[in-house]
């Protein structure tokens, strides 16, 4: 049983930073691209960014590329999302997505709230 578990969400003031983590567990033979999506309340889920299996290549949504950084630690089967200069409009549930053993998996999501 493969699982992705996010952590690190919470309440942060505008201009602050948060680091999200997503750890994969279970019977894992291969992990490909790992990425992040987010879903604000009442809106559709949107792409945040992703990173290839080696960590050598990343992609970001245009509105986030200057403030967010994705990295991964393959030994820990973990992907990270460093978020800086957070804005109220970054408030959303953040989901991890990863291709594991040839199929896609989603985490359960972690809430990020940016508010004073």
Residue pairs with C-beta under 8 A, 6 or more apart in sequence:
1 26
1 27
2 24
2 25
2 26
2 27
2 28
2 100
2 101
2 105
3 24
3 25
3 26
3 105
3 107
4 22
4 23
4 24
4 96
4 97
4 98
4 105
4 106
4 107
4 108
5 22
5 23
5 25
5 107
5 108
6 20
6 21
6 22
6 94
6 95
6 96
6 107
6 108
6 109
6 110
7 20
7 21
7 22
7 23
7 110
8 18
8 19
8 20
8 21
8 110
9 18
9 20
9 94
9 110
9 111
9 112
10 18
10 111
10 112
10 113
11 113
11 114
11 115
12 18
12 86
12 112
12 113
12 114
13 114
13 115
13 116
14 86
14 87
14 88
14 114
14 115
14 116
15 85
15 86
16 86
16 114
17 82
17 83
17 84
17 85
17 86
18 83
18 86
18 112
19 80
19 81
19 82
19 83
20 36
20 80
20 81
20 83
20 94
20 96
20 110
20 112
21 78
21 79
21 80
22 34
22 36
22 78
22 79
22 80
22 81
22 96
22 98
22 107
23 76
23 77
23 78
24 31
24 77
24 78
24 98
24 100
24 105
25 77
27 101
28 77
28 100
28 101
29 101
30 100
30 101
30 102
31 53
31 74
31 77
31 98
31 99
31 100
32 52
32 53
32 98
32 99
32 100
33 50
33 51
33 52
33 53
33 98
33 99
34 50
34 51
34 70
34 72
34 79
34 96
34 97
34 98
34 99
35 47
35 48
35 49
35 50
35 51
35 70
35 79
35 96
35 97
35 98
36 48
36 49
36 50
36 70
36 79
36 81
36 94
36 95
36 96
36 97
37 45
37 46
37 47
37 48
37 94
37 95
37 97
38 45
38 46
38 48
38 90
38 92
38 93
38 94
38 95
38 112
39 45
39 46
39 92
39 93
39 95
39 109
40 89
40 91
40 92
41 91
41 92
45 95
46 61
47 61
48 60
48 61
48 64
48 68
48 70
48 81
48 94
49 58
49 59
49 60
49 61
49 64
49 65
49 68
49 70
49 81
50 58
50 59
50 70
50 97
51 57
51 58
51 59
51 70
51 71
51 72
51 79
52 58
53 74
55 71
55 72
55 74
58 69
58 70
60 68
60 70
67 83
67 84
67 85
67 86
68 81
68 82
68 83
68 84
69 81
69 82
69 84
70 79
70 80
70 81
70 82
71 79
71 80
71 82
72 78
72 79
72 80
73 80
79 96
79 98
81 94
83 90
83 112
86 112
86 114
87 114
88 114
88 115
89 114
90 112
90 114
91 112
91 113
91 114
91 115
92 111
92 112
93 109
93 110
93 111
93 112
94 109
94 110
94 111
94 112
95 106
95 107
95 108
95 109
96 106
96 107
97 104
97 105
97 106
97 107
98 104
98 105
99 105
